[in-house]
């Protein structure tokens, strides 16, 4: 189901809790909502659709990847950039890393570790920040 995008920064600044195998409906809603906004939005965290769970979805080479409980375990090559957010107005300056190694669970709760670079890495960093209640 396509959900309404939360823009209340008080709600968005809450820490999200651990996602479990019972959260498959949330995963589906997150994919549907990202799909509906894909022209203007590269990634989305569950708290942006009102669910405080550590789940993110993002576009990666034309397909949507979902991560449960994502965690950056290594990062390198910091740079300053400007980015926007579907939940916020305008663009803001932030520091990101060109290369990140992410540990996460897939939708079958299988633990995976993968390295991402450049724009996809930037999107993942932005969405993991959402899980931690951090806004750009
Ligand atoms: Zn955002």
Backbone and ligand atoms as CSV (ligand in chain L), in Angstrom:
chain,resi,resn,atom,element,x,y,z
A,1,UNK,N,N,0.828,-1.188,0.000
A,1,UNK,CA,C,0.000,0.000,0.000
A,1,UNK,C,C,0.877,1.258,0.000
A,2,UNK,N,N,0.481,2.230,-0.829
A,2,UNK,CA,C,1.239,3.489,-0.864
A,2,UNK,C,C,0.849,4.323,0.350
A,3,UNK,N,N,1.849,4.718,1.112
A,3,UNK,CA,C,1.606,5.439,2.365
A,3,UNK,C,C,1.897,6.930,2.216
A,4,UNK,N,N,1.325,7.675,3.122
A,4,UNK,CA,C,1.563,9.106,3.238
A,4,UNK,C,C,2.996,9.332,3.777
A,5,UNK,N,N,3.698,10.352,3.262
A,5,UNK,CA,C,5.066,10.628,3.715
A,5,UNK,C,C,5.044,11.518,4.959
A,6,UNK,N,N,5.669,11.046,6.021
A,6,UNK,CA,C,5.743,11.803,7.277
A,6,UNK,C,C,6.708,12.983,7.101
A,7,UNK,N,N,6.257,14.175,7.504
A,7,UNK,CA,C,7.121,15.359,7.412
A,7,UNK,C,C,7.323,16.026,8.774
A,8,UNK,N,N,6.776,15.417,9.791
A,8,UNK,CA,C,6.893,15.957,11.145
A,8,UNK,C,C,8.274,15.598,11.708
A,9,UNK,N,N,9.143,16.629,11.864
A,9,UNK,CA,C,10.526,16.338,12.260
A,9,UNK,C,C,10.616,15.786,13.685
A,10,UNK,N,N,9.629,16.083,14.515
A,10,UNK,CA,C,9.625,15.522,15.873
A,10,UNK,C,C,9.496,13.989,15.800
A,11,UNK,N,N,8.596,13.528,14.965
A,11,UNK,CA,C,8.405,12.076,14.781
A,11,UNK,C,C,9.636,11.468,14.096
A,12,UNK,N,N,10.162,12.185,13.096
A,12,UNK,CA,C,11.299,11.659,12.329
A,12,UNK,C,C,12.585,11.580,13.149
A,13,UNK,N,N,12.657,12.310,14.251
A,13,UNK,CA,C,13.878,12.295,15.053
A,13,UNK,C,C,13.871,11.209,16.141
A,14,UNK,N,N,12.828,10.378,16.129
A,14,UNK,CA,C,12.824,9.255,17.077
A,14,UNK,C,C,13.686,8.115,16.545
A,15,UNK,N,N,14.321,7.410,17.459
A,15,UNK,CA,C,15.142,6.258,17.100
A,15,UNK,C,C,14.221,5.095,16.693
A,16,UNK,N,N,14.557,4.430,15.604
A,16,UNK,CA,C,13.744,3.277,15.189
A,16,UNK,C,C,14.199,2.013,15.905
A,17,UNK,N,N,13.259,1.070,16.076
A,17,UNK,CA,C,13.589,-0.169,16.781
A,17,UNK,C,C,13.908,-1.295,15.791
A,18,UNK,N,N,14.430,-2.378,16.333
A,18,UNK,CA,C,14.907,-3.502,15.521
A,18,UNK,C,C,13.764,-4.120,14.705
A,19,UNK,N,N,14.031,-4.379,13.440
A,19,UNK,CA,C,13.050,-5.028,12.564
A,19,UNK,C,C,13.144,-6.544,12.716
A,20,UNK,N,N,12.006,-7.218,12.555
A,20,UNK,CA,C,11.969,-8.675,12.703
A,20,UNK,C,C,11.283,-9.317,11.489
A,21,UNK,N,N,11.204,-10.642,11.514
A,21,UNK,CA,C,10.554,-11.358,10.407
A,21,UNK,C,C,9.054,-11.070,10.351
A,22,UNK,N,N,8.488,-10.443,11.400
A,22,UNK,CA,C,7.056,-10.101,11.394
A,22,UNK,C,C,6.745,-8.799,10.664
A,23,UNK,N,N,7.788,-8.174,10.091
A,23,UNK,CA,C,7.603,-6.852,9.495
A,23,UNK,C,C,7.432,-6.871,7.977
A,24,UNK,N,N,7.033,-8.017,7.424
A,24,UNK,CA,C,6.956,-8.118,5.959
A,24,UNK,C,C,5.895,-7.185,5.350
A,25,UNK,N,N,4.822,-6.879,6.089
A,25,UNK,CA,C,3.829,-5.920,5.570
A,25,UNK,C,C,4.427,-4.525,5.432
A,26,UNK,N,N,5.284,-4.176,6.404
A,26,UNK,CA,C,5.945,-2.867,6.363
A,26,UNK,C,C,6.883,-2.803,5.152
A,27,UNK,N,N,7.615,-3.899,4.920
A,27,UNK,CA,C,8.530,-3.967,3.771
A,27,UNK,C,C,7.742,-3.726,2.481
A,28,UNK,N,N,6.592,-4.362,2.371
A,28,UNK,CA,C,5.784,-4.227,1.156
A,28,UNK,C,C,5.288,-2.786,0.982
A,29,UNK,N,N,4.807,-2.188,2.070
A,29,UNK,CA,C,4.334,-0.795,1.997
A,29,UNK,C,C,5.474,0.157,1.635
A,30,UNK,N,N,6.658,-0.124,2.183
A,30,UNK,CA,C,7.819,0.739,1.908
A,30,UNK,C,C,8.204,0.658,0.434
A,31,UNK,N,N,8.206,-0.552,-0.126
A,31,UNK,CA,C,8.507,-0.737,-1.553
A,31,UNK,C,C,7.446,-0.034,-2.408
A,32,UNK,N,N,6.175,-0.223,-2.063
A,32,UNK,CA,C,5.091,0.417,-2.832
A,32,UNK,C,C,5.221,1.936,-2.809
A,33,UNK,N,N,5.548,2.473,-1.638
A,33,UNK,CA,C,5.625,3.931,-1.492
A,33,UNK,C,C,6.852,4.487,-2.212
A,34,UNK,N,N,7.976,3.763,-2.150
A,34,UNK,CA,C,9.172,4.198,-2.889
A,34,UNK,C,C,8.900,4.121,-4.394
A,35,UNK,N,N,8.285,3.046,-4.806
A,35,UNK,CA,C,7.939,2.860,-6.232
A,35,UNK,C,C,7.092,4.043,-6.723
A,36,UNK,N,N,6.134,4.467,-5.902
A,36,UNK,CA,C,5.236,5.566,-6.276
A,36,UNK,C,C,5.952,6.911,-6.348
A,37,UNK,N,N,7.100,7.008,-5.669
A,37,UNK,CA,C,7.849,8.271,-5.620
A,37,UNK,C,C,9.202,8.173,-6.319
A,38,UNK,N,N,9.407,7.140,-7.131
A,38,UNK,CA,C,10.767,6.842,-7.606
A,38,UNK,C,C,11.372,7.907,-8.509
A,39,UNK,N,N,10.530,8.736,-9.127
A,39,UNK,CA,C,11.085,9.797,-9.974
A,39,UNK,C,C,11.755,10.892,-9.145
A,40,UNK,N,N,11.333,11.042,-7.900
A,40,UNK,CA,C,11.845,12.136,-7.075
A,40,UNK,C,C,12.549,11.647,-5.817
A,41,UNK,N,N,12.661,10.334,-5.639
A,41,UNK,CA,C,13.172,9.811,-4.379
A,41,UNK,C,C,13.958,8.523,-4.626
A,42,UNK,N,N,15.235,8.509,-4.201
A,42,UNK,CA,C,16.104,7.358,-4.456
A,42,UNK,C,C,16.030,6.313,-3.347
A,43,UNK,N,N,15.544,6.728,-2.178
A,43,UNK,CA,C,15.496,5.781,-1.067
A,43,UNK,C,C,14.521,6.242,-0.008
A,44,UNK,N,N,14.161,5.326,0.864
A,44,UNK,CA,C,13.163,5.638,1.883
A,44,UNK,C,C,13.400,4.769,3.116
A,45,UNK,N,N,13.163,5.363,4.267
A,45,UNK,CA,C,13.252,4.599,5.515
A,45,UNK,C,C,11.835,4.432,6.063
A,46,UNK,N,N,11.618,3.357,6.834
A,46,UNK,CA,C,10.259,3.043,7.296
A,46,UNK,C,C,9.645,4.167,8.129
A,47,UNK,N,N,10.477,4.927,8.848
A,47,UNK,CA,C,9.871,5.996,9.665
A,47,UNK,C,C,9.286,7.111,8.799
A,48,UNK,N,N,9.707,7.176,7.534
A,48,UNK,CA,C,9.113,8.163,6.623
A,48,UNK,C,C,7.677,7.790,6.255
A,49,UNK,N,N,7.297,6.524,6.466
A,49,UNK,CA,C,5.887,6.146,6.262
A,49,UNK,C,C,5.222,5.849,7.609
A,50,UNK,N,N,5.835,6.351,8.675
A,50,UNK,CA,C,5.187,6.315,9.988
A,50,UNK,C,C,5.446,5.071,10.815
A,51,UNK,N,N,6.407,4.240,10.383
A,51,UNK,CA,C,6.704,3.018,11.133
A,51,UNK,C,C,8.131,3.094,11.670
A,52,UNK,N,N,8.260,3.076,12.981
A,52,UNK,CA,C,9.574,3.229,13.609
A,52,UNK,C,C,10.362,1.925,13.687
A,53,UNK,N,N,10.669,1.381,12.525
A,53,UNK,CA,C,11.444,0.141,12.458
A,53,UNK,C,C,12.657,0.372,11.575
A,54,UNK,N,N,13.730,-0.354,11.867
A,54,UNK,CA,C,14.975,-0.169,11.120
A,54,UNK,C,C,14.908,-0.917,9.777
A,55,UNK,N,N,14.151,-0.337,8.861
A,55,UNK,CA,C,14.000,-0.912,7.524
A,55,UNK,C,C,14.199,0.216,6.510
A,56,UNK,N,N,15.026,-0.055,5.498
A,56,UNK,CA,C,15.208,0.931,4.430
A,56,UNK,C,C,15.004,0.252,3.075
A,57,UNK,N,N,14.633,1.064,2.095
A,57,UNK,CA,C,14.528,0.581,0.713
A,57,UNK,C,C,15.153,1.651,-0.163
A,58,UNK,N,N,15.859,1.223,-1.212
A,58,UNK,CA,C,16.492,2.207,-2.090
A,58,UNK,C,C,16.624,1.632,-3.501
A,59,UNK,N,N,16.766,2.551,-4.450
A,59,UNK,CA,C,16.957,2.156,-5.835
A,59,UNK,C,C,18.432,1.868,-6.053
A,60,UNK,N,N,18.689,0.739,-6.668
A,60,UNK,CA,C,20.073,0.332,-6.928
A,60,UNK,C,C,20.108,-0.246,-8.347
A,61,UNK,N,N,20.617,0.548,-9.272
A,61,UNK,CA,C,20.675,0.132,-10.684
A,61,UNK,C,C,19.314,-0.346,-11.206
A,62,UNK,N,N,18.287,0.466,-10.942
A,62,UNK,CA,C,16.977,0.188,-11.520
A,62,UNK,C,C,16.106,-0.788,-10.739
A,63,UNK,N,N,16.656,-1.395,-9.698
A,63,UNK,CA,C,15.791,-2.254,-8.882
A,63,UNK,C,C,15.830,-1.790,-7.425
A,64,UNK,N,N,14.813,-2.189,-6.677
A,64,UNK,CA,C,14.726,-1.751,-5.288
A,64,UNK,C,C,15.332,-2.814,-4.373
A,65,UNK,N,N,16.269,-2.376,-3.543
A,65,UNK,CA,C,16.861,-3.256,-2.536
A,65,UNK,C,C,16.287,-2.877,-1.171
A,66,UNK,N,N,15.968,-3.885,-0.366
A,66,UNK,CA,C,15.462,-3.657,0.990
A,66,UNK,C,C,16.493,-4.181,1.987
A,67,UNK,N,N,16.726,-3.405,3.022
A,67,UNK,CA,C,17.620,-3.837,4.093
A,67,UNK,C,C,16.904,-3.721,5.431
A,68,UNK,N,N,17.015,-4.762,6.239
A,68,UNK,CA,C,16.527,-4.717,7.608
A,68,UNK,C,C,17.725,-4.563,8.534
A,69,UNK,N,N,17.604,-3.716,9.496
A,69,UNK,CA,C,18.646,-3.487,10.503
A,69,UNK,C,C,20.017,-3.190,9.891
A,70,UNK,N,N,20.071,-2.292,8.908
A,70,UNK,CA,C,21.359,-1.993,8.276
A,70,UNK,C,C,22.301,-1.235,9.214
A,71,UNK,N,N,23.563,-1.514,9.034
A,71,UNK,CA,C,24.593,-0.959,9.914
A,71,UNK,C,C,25.851,-0.746,9.067
A,72,UNK,N,N,26.422,0.440,9.138
A,72,UNK,CA,C,27.666,0.677,8.393
A,72,UNK,C,C,28.828,0.182,9.249
A,73,UNK,N,N,29.574,-0.781,8.722
A,73,UNK,CA,C,30.668,-1.343,9.517
A,73,UNK,C,C,32.033,-0.825,9.073
A,74,UNK,N,N,32.077,-0.192,7.918
A,74,UNK,CA,C,33.314,0.461,7.501
A,74,UNK,C,C,32.980,1.565,6.513
A,75,UNK,N,N,33.713,2.669,6.602
A,75,UNK,CA,C,33.484,3.745,5.652
A,75,UNK,C,C,34.792,4.434,5.356
A,76,UNK,N,N,34.911,4.961,4.136
A,76,UNK,CA,C,36.139,5.662,3.772
A,76,UNK,C,C,35.856,6.750,2.756
A,77,UNK,N,N,36.789,7.689,2.689
A,77,UNK,CA,C,36.773,8.749,1.681
A,77,UNK,C,C,35.609,9.730,1.878
A,78,UNK,N,N,35.685,10.494,2.956
A,78,UNK,CA,C,34.643,11.475,3.278
A,78,UNK,C,C,34.634,12.628,2.277
A,79,UNK,N,N,33.456,13.171,2.032
A,79,UNK,CA,C,33.318,14.356,1.191
A,79,UNK,C,C,32.094,15.140,1.638
A,80,UNK,N,N,32.079,16.409,1.294
A,80,UNK,CA,C,30.926,17.241,1.617
A,80,UNK,C,C,30.014,17.318,0.408
A,81,UNK,N,N,28.713,17.245,0.649
A,81,UNK,CA,C,27.761,17.304,-0.456
A,81,UNK,C,C,26.473,17.962,0.019
A,82,UNK,N,N,25.578,18.205,-0.913
A,82,UNK,CA,C,24.255,18.722,-0.560
A,82,UNK,C,C,23.238,17.685,-0.974
A,83,UNK,N,N,22.251,17.461,-0.137
A,83,UNK,CA,C,21.203,16.520,-0.531
A,83,UNK,C,C,19.850,16.955,-0.001
A,84,UNK,N,N,18.820,16.389,-0.619
A,84,UNK,CA,C,17.452,16.673,-0.217
A,84,UNK,C,C,16.809,15.435,0.366
A,85,UNK,N,N,15.574,15.603,0.823
A,85,UNK,CA,C,14.861,14.505,1.455
A,85,UNK,C,C,13.376,14.726,1.202
A,86,UNK,N,N,12.685,13.675,0.873
A,86,UNK,CA,C,11.252,13.768,0.601
A,86,UNK,C,C,10.477,14.316,1.807
A,87,UNK,N,N,11.033,14.121,3.008
A,87,UNK,CA,C,10.357,14.576,4.229
A,87,UNK,C,C,10.695,16.018,4.598
A,88,UNK,N,N,11.674,16.609,3.901
A,88,UNK,CA,C,12.151,17.942,4.280
A,88,UNK,C,C,12.127,18.880,3.080
A,89,UNK,N,N,12.147,20.183,3.368
A,89,UNK,CA,C,12.198,21.186,2.316
A,89,UNK,C,C,13.650,21.466,1.924
A,90,UNK,N,N,13.885,21.658,0.649
A,90,UNK,CA,C,15.171,22.144,0.161
A,90,UNK,C,C,16.318,21.164,0.285
A,91,UNK,N,N,17.531,21.711,0.116
A,91,UNK,CA,C,18.739,20.898,0.177
A,91,UNK,C,C,19.596,21.348,1.351
A,92,UNK,N,N,20.319,20.418,1.919
A,92,UNK,CA,C,21.167,20.739,3.065
A,92,UNK,C,C,22.535,20.111,2.882
A,93,UNK,N,N,23.539,20.768,3.478
A,93,UNK,CA,C,24.911,20.264,3.361
A,93,UNK,C,C,25.156,19.169,4.395
A,94,UNK,N,N,25.884,18.147,3.977
A,94,UNK,CA,C,26.198,17.059,4.891
A,94,UNK,C,C,27.520,16.397,4.483
A,95,UNK,N,N,28.085,15.610,5.370
A,95,UNK,CA,C,29.296,14.851,5.045
A,95,UNK,C,C,28.909,13.397,4.792
A,96,UNK,N,N,29.360,12.851,3.693
A,96,UNK,CA,C,29.119,11.437,3.370
A,96,UNK,C,C,30.442,10.759,3.049
A,97,UNK,N,N,30.391,9.457,2.861
A,97,UNK,CA,C,31.576,8.658,2.526
A,97,UNK,C,C,31.358,7.988,1.175
A,98,UNK,N,N,32.398,8.024,0.343
A,98,UNK,CA,C,32.244,7.479,-1.017
A,98,UNK,C,C,32.109,5.966,-1.022
A,99,UNK,N,N,32.704,5.322,-0.023
A,99,UNK,CA,C,32.648,3.861,0.026
A,99,UNK,C,C,32.219,3.416,1.423
A,100,UNK,N,N,31.226,2.550,1.477
A,100,UNK,CA,C,30.765,2.026,2.776
A,100,UNK,C,C,30.580,0.508,2.681
A,101,UNK,N,N,30.831,-0.142,3.791
A,101,UNK,CA,C,30.527,-1.569,3.885
A,101,UNK,C,C,29.351,-1.693,4.851
A,102,UNK,N,N,28.272,-2.332,4.386
A,102,UNK,CA,C,27.037,-2.395,5.164
A,102,UNK,C,C,26.729,-3.837,5.558
A,103,UNK,N,N,26.402,-4.010,6.826
A,103,UNK,CA,C,25.915,-5.300,7.313
A,103,UNK,C,C,24.412,-5.145,7.518
A,104,UNK,N,N,23.642,-6.077,7.007
A,104,UNK,CA,C,22.182,-5.963,7.109
A,104,UNK,C,C,21.551,-7.345,7.030
A,105,UNK,N,N,20.239,-7.393,7.199
A,105,UNK,CA,C,19.488,-8.620,6.966
A,105,UNK,C,C,18.597,-8.407,5.752
A,106,UNK,N,N,18.519,-9.409,4.892
A,106,UNK,CA,C,17.609,-9.290,3.748
A,106,UNK,C,C,16.190,-9.645,4.223
A,107,UNK,N,N,15.236,-9.661,3.301
A,107,UNK,CA,C,13.839,-9.871,3.700
A,107,UNK,C,C,13.587,-11.300,4.200
A,108,UNK,N,N,14.561,-12.189,4.002
A,108,UNK,CA,C,14.475,-13.531,4.595
A,108,UNK,C,C,15.251,-13.620,5.913
A,109,UNK,N,N,15.659,-12.454,6.427
A,109,UNK,CA,C,16.390,-12.337,7.693
A,109,UNK,C,C,17.807,-12.921,7.613
A,110,UNK,N,N,18.283,-13.105,6.397
A,110,UNK,CA,C,19.637,-13.618,6.223
A,110,UNK,C,C,20.633,-12.458,6.345
A,111,UNK,N,N,21.683,-12.651,7.136
A,111,UNK,CA,C,22.678,-11.588,7.323
A,111,UNK,C,C,23.572,-11.501,6.089
A,112,UNK,N,N,23.752,-10.266,5.611
A,112,UNK,CA,C,24.595,-10.047,4.437
A,112,UNK,C,C,25.533,-8.883,4.701
A,113,UNK,N,N,26.657,-8.899,4.008
A,113,UNK,CA,C,27.593,-7.787,4.077
A,113,UNK,C,C,27.933,-7.399,2.647
A,114,UNK,N,N,27.785,-6.122,2.346
A,114,UNK,CA,C,28.037,-5.687,0.969
A,114,UNK,C,C,28.656,-4.295,0.957
A,115,UNK,N,N,29.538,-4.062,-0.005
A,115,UNK,CA,C,30.166,-2.751,-0.163
A,115,UNK,C,C,29.428,-1.956,-1.238
A,116,UNK,N,N,29.159,-0.709,-0.936
A,116,UNK,CA,C,28.504,0.184,-1.898
A,116,UNK,C,C,29.371,1.416,-2.092
A,117,UNK,N,N,29.259,2.013,-3.268
A,117,UNK,CA,C,30.051,3.200,-3.580
A,117,UNK,C,C,29.196,4.329,-4.141
A,118,UNK,N,N,29.748,5.530,-4.029
A,118,UNK,CA,C,29.206,6.715,-4.690
A,118,UNK,C,C,27.724,6.972,-4.371
A,119,UNK,N,N,26.893,7.195,-5.412
A,119,UNK,CA,C,25.529,7.665,-5.150
A,119,UNK,C,C,24.709,6.662,-4.325
A,120,UNK,N,N,24.815,5.391,-4.656
A,120,UNK,CA,C,24.050,4.394,-3.890
A,120,UNK,C,C,24.511,4.393,-2.434
A,121,UNK,N,N,25.811,4.517,-2.220
A,121,UNK,CA,C,26.348,4.587,-0.854
A,121,UNK,C,C,25.794,5.811,-0.127
A,122,UNK,N,N,25.688,6.929,-0.853
A,122,UNK,CA,C,25.152,8.156,-0.260
A,122,UNK,C,C,23.693,7.967,0.174
A,123,UNK,N,N,22.905,7.340,-0.694
A,123,UNK,CA,C,21.492,7.107,-0.382
A,123,UNK,C,C,21.374,6.212,0.861
A,124,UNK,N,N,22.170,5.153,0.912
A,124,UNK,CA,C,22.109,4.234,2.054
A,124,UNK,C,C,22.478,4.967,3.353
A,125,UNK,N,N,23.506,5.824,3.286
A,125,UNK,CA,C,23.890,6.582,4.488
A,125,UNK,C,C,22.759,7.480,4.954
A,126,UNK,N,N,22.084,8.115,3.996
A,126,UNK,CA,C,20.959,8.995,4.318
A,126,UNK,C,C,19.831,8.194,4.993
A,127,UNK,N,N,19.529,7.005,4.446
A,127,UNK,CA,C,18.421,6.212,4.989
A,127,UNK,C,C,18.765,5.605,6.354
A,128,UNK,N,N,20.023,5.196,6.537
A,128,UNK,CA,C,20.423,4.674,7.852
A,128,UNK,C,C,20.358,5.790,8.893
A,129,UNK,N,N,20.717,7.010,8.485
A,129,UNK,CA,C,20.550,8.159,9.395
A,129,UNK,C,C,19.084,8.271,9.846
A,130,UNK,N,N,18.153,8.084,8.906
A,130,UNK,CA,C,16.729,8.134,9.270
A,130,UNK,C,C,16.416,7.121,10.382
A,131,UNK,N,N,16.979,5.907,10.262
A,131,UNK,CA,C,16.733,4.861,11.274
A,131,UNK,C,C,17.225,5.316,12.655
A,132,UNK,N,N,18.238,6.184,12.647
A,132,UNK,CA,C,18.796,6.676,13.914
A,132,UNK,C,C,18.211,8.031,14.318
A,133,UNK,N,N,17.156,8.435,13.632
A,133,UNK,CA,C,16.497,9.699,13.972
A,133,UNK,C,C,17.281,10.929,13.555
A,134,UNK,N,N,18.248,10.726,12.646
A,134,UNK,CA,C,19.089,11.837,12.199
A,134,UNK,C,C,18.572,12.359,10.861
A,135,UNK,N,N,18.356,13.672,10.805
A,135,UNK,CA,C,17.942,14.321,9.563
A,135,UNK,C,C,19.111,15.134,9.029
A,136,UNK,N,N,19.191,15.273,7.706
A,136,UNK,CA,C,20.284,16.085,7.141
A,136,UNK,C,C,20.145,17.531,7.581
L,1,ZN,ZN,ZN,15.340,11.469,3.854
